[in-house]
Amino acid sequence: HYIERFLEANRAVLRGRILEVGDSRYATRWGAPDSIVDVLDPDPASAAAVHGDLVTGVGVPIERYDAIILTQVLHVLPDMAAAVGHVRAALRPGGTVLASLPGISQVSRYDMDRWGDYWRVTDRGARRLFEGAFAAGDIDVAAYGNVLTAVAALAGLSAEELRPEELDHVDPDYQVLVCVRATR
């Protein structure tokens, strides 16, 4: 719910050449119809257009993208700061990254068993992380969630089991999801 709300609010930057990690579902849904979408996957055996490593930068094109979508990616990388630096380098001047990171959440067992699940952040932590690669004035951070949605998420309830007003209330002390929009 929160990721989709964030992407919907920022869909205007999803144009031109877009990079999305893992698959193209969000770029296809919210990107401009004439956009070119590349998918990044580190596995060279995958059908993805780009086989690269965000932590080392190997295989990640430089200054190619107008927009990059990183939903729930950075926290499964051992060096988030290095990844953010390589993401910035992959953006064309004026390009924007839209990223989401978990706040209050359980471990992603799928990710933990395959490559790791390392980090959880707050809105201040996310801002500081992105300020290592982007100018402070070019970063917008939003936190979503409240005590009810935090408890619901930890209990395994879906967004559809809550009313819109329960989901939309934001309590800065219970950050379930943190989203970042940063422009190069």
C-alpha positions as CSV (number, residue, x, y, z in Angstrom):
1,H,0.0,0.0,0.0
2,Y,2.6,2.5,1.1
3,I,5.1,1.7,-1.8
4,E,2.3,2.1,-4.3
5,R,1.1,5.4,-2.7
6,F,4.7,6.7,-2.9
7,L,5.2,5.7,-6.5
8,E,1.8,7.1,-7.6
9,A,2.7,10.4,-6.0
10,N,6.0,10.5,-7.9
11,R,5.0,9.0,-11.2
12,A,5.9,12.2,-13.1
13,V,9.6,11.4,-12.8
14,L,9.1,7.9,-14.2
15,R,9.8,8.8,-17.8
16,G,12.6,8.3,-20.4
17,R,14.9,5.4,-19.6
18,I,14.0,3.7,-16.3
19,L,16.0,1.1,-14.3
20,E,14.1,-1.2,-11.9
21,V,15.7,-3.9,-9.8
22,G,14.3,-7.5,-10.0
23,D,11.4,-6.9,-12.4
24,S,9.6,-4.1,-14.2
25,R,6.2,-4.2,-12.5
26,Y,6.3,-0.7,-11.0
27,A,8.0,1.0,-14.0
28,T,5.4,-0.6,-16.3
29,R,2.5,0.4,-14.1
30,W,3.6,4.0,-13.3
31,G,6.2,4.9,-16.0
32,A,5.3,7.0,-19.0
33,P,4.0,4.8,-21.9
34,D,6.9,5.6,-24.1
35,S,9.6,4.9,-21.5
36,I,12.3,2.4,-22.0
37,V,12.6,0.0,-19.0
38,D,15.7,-2.0,-18.1
39,V,15.6,-4.6,-15.3
40,L,18.7,-5.1,-13.2
41,D,19.5,-8.5,-11.8
42,P,22.9,-9.6,-10.5
43,D,22.5,-13.1,-11.9
44,P,24.0,-13.4,-15.3
45,A,21.7,-16.3,-16.1
46,S,18.6,-14.1,-15.7
47,A,16.8,-12.6,-18.7
48,A,17.3,-9.1,-17.2
49,A,18.7,-6.4,-19.5
50,V,21.4,-5.3,-17.0
51,H,23.5,-7.7,-15.0
52,G,25.2,-5.6,-12.4
53,D,26.1,-5.3,-8.7
54,L,24.9,-2.1,-7.0
55,V,27.4,-2.5,-4.2
56,T,30.5,-2.7,-6.4
57,G,29.1,-0.9,-9.4
58,V,30.3,-3.6,-11.7
59,G,28.0,-3.9,-14.7
60,V,25.9,-0.9,-13.7
61,P,25.8,1.7,-16.5
62,I,27.0,5.2,-15.8
63,E,24.7,8.2,-16.5
64,R,22.2,6.1,-18.5
65,Y,18.9,6.5,-16.5
66,D,16.3,9.2,-16.1
67,A,14.8,7.3,-13.2
68,I,15.7,4.3,-11.0
69,I,13.2,2.4,-8.9
70,L,14.6,0.7,-5.8
71,T,11.7,-0.8,-3.8
72,Q,12.9,-2.8,-0.8
73,V,16.4,-3.4,-2.3
74,L,18.9,-1.4,-0.2
75,H,18.4,-3.2,3.1
76,V,19.4,-6.6,1.5
77,L,22.8,-5.2,0.4
78,P,25.7,-5.3,2.8
79,D,26.9,-1.8,1.9
80,M,23.9,0.6,1.3
81,A,26.1,3.7,1.1
82,A,28.1,2.2,-1.8
83,A,24.9,1.2,-3.5
84,V,23.5,4.7,-3.3
85,G,26.7,6.1,-4.7
86,H,26.5,3.7,-7.7
87,V,22.8,4.5,-8.2
88,R,23.6,8.2,-8.3
89,A,26.3,7.5,-10.9
90,A,23.8,5.5,-13.0
91,L,21.5,8.5,-13.2
92,R,21.7,11.1,-15.9
93,P,21.9,14.7,-14.6
94,G,18.4,15.6,-13.5
95,G,17.5,11.9,-13.0
96,T,15.7,10.7,-10.0
97,V,15.8,7.6,-7.8
98,L,12.7,6.5,-5.9
99,A,13.6,4.1,-3.1
100,S,11.8,2.4,-0.3
101,L,13.3,0.9,2.8
102,P,11.8,-1.0,5.7
103,G,11.4,0.6,9.1
104,I,9.5,-1.6,11.5
105,S,9.4,-5.0,9.9
106,Q,10.2,-8.7,10.3
107,V,13.2,-10.2,8.5
108,S,12.6,-11.1,4.9
109,R,13.3,-14.8,5.1
110,Y,13.5,-15.1,1.3
111,D,16.2,-12.5,1.1
112,M,18.0,-13.6,4.3
113,D,18.4,-17.1,3.1
114,R,19.7,-16.1,-0.4
115,W,21.9,-13.0,0.1
116,G,21.1,-11.4,3.5
117,D,18.8,-9.0,5.1
118,Y,21.0,-6.4,6.9
119,W,19.3,-3.1,7.7
120,R,16.2,-1.2,8.9
121,V,16.1,2.6,8.8
122,T,14.3,5.7,10.0
123,D,13.5,8.8,8.0
124,R,16.6,10.5,9.5
125,G,18.8,7.5,8.7
126,A,17.6,7.4,5.1
127,R,18.2,11.1,4.7
128,R,21.7,10.7,6.0
129,L,22.4,7.7,3.8
130,F,21.3,9.6,0.7
131,E,23.2,12.8,1.7
132,G,26.4,10.8,1.2
133,A,25.7,10.8,-2.5
134,F,23.1,13.5,-3.2
135,A,22.9,17.2,-2.3
136,A,20.7,17.7,0.8
137,G,18.3,20.0,-1.1
138,D,17.7,17.3,-3.7
139,I,16.4,14.7,-1.3
140,D,12.8,14.2,0.0
141,V,12.1,11.6,2.6
142,A,8.7,10.4,3.7
143,A,7.8,7.9,6.5
144,Y,4.6,5.9,6.4
145,G,2.9,3.9,9.2
146,N,1.6,4.1,12.7
147,V,1.4,1.8,15.7
148,L,-1.6,-0.1,14.2
149,T,0.0,-0.7,10.8
150,A,3.3,-1.7,12.5
151,V,1.5,-4.3,14.7
152,A,-0.6,-5.4,11.7
153,A,2.5,-5.9,9.5
154,L,4.3,-7.8,12.3
155,A,1.2,-10.0,12.7
156,G,1.1,-10.8,9.0
157,L,-2.0,-8.9,8.2
158,S,-2.4,-7.3,4.7
159,A,-3.3,-3.7,3.9
160,E,-6.7,-4.9,2.6
161,E,-7.5,-5.9,6.2
162,L,-7.3,-2.3,7.4
163,R,-9.5,0.7,6.6
164,P,-8.0,3.5,4.5
165,E,-8.0,5.9,7.5
166,E,-6.1,3.4,9.6
167,L,-3.5,3.1,6.8
168,D,-3.2,6.8,6.0
169,H,-2.6,8.0,9.6
170,V,1.1,8.7,10.0
171,D,2.8,8.5,13.4
172,P,6.5,9.5,13.1
173,D,7.3,7.2,16.1
174,Y,6.1,4.0,14.1
175,Q,7.8,4.2,10.7
176,V,6.8,1.0,8.9
177,L,8.2,2.2,5.5
178,V,10.6,5.0,4.6
179,C,10.7,6.3,1.1
180,V,13.2,8.5,-0.6
181,R,13.1,10.7,-3.7
182,A,16.6,11.9,-4.6
183,T,17.5,13.8,-7.8
184,R,21.0,14.1,-9.3
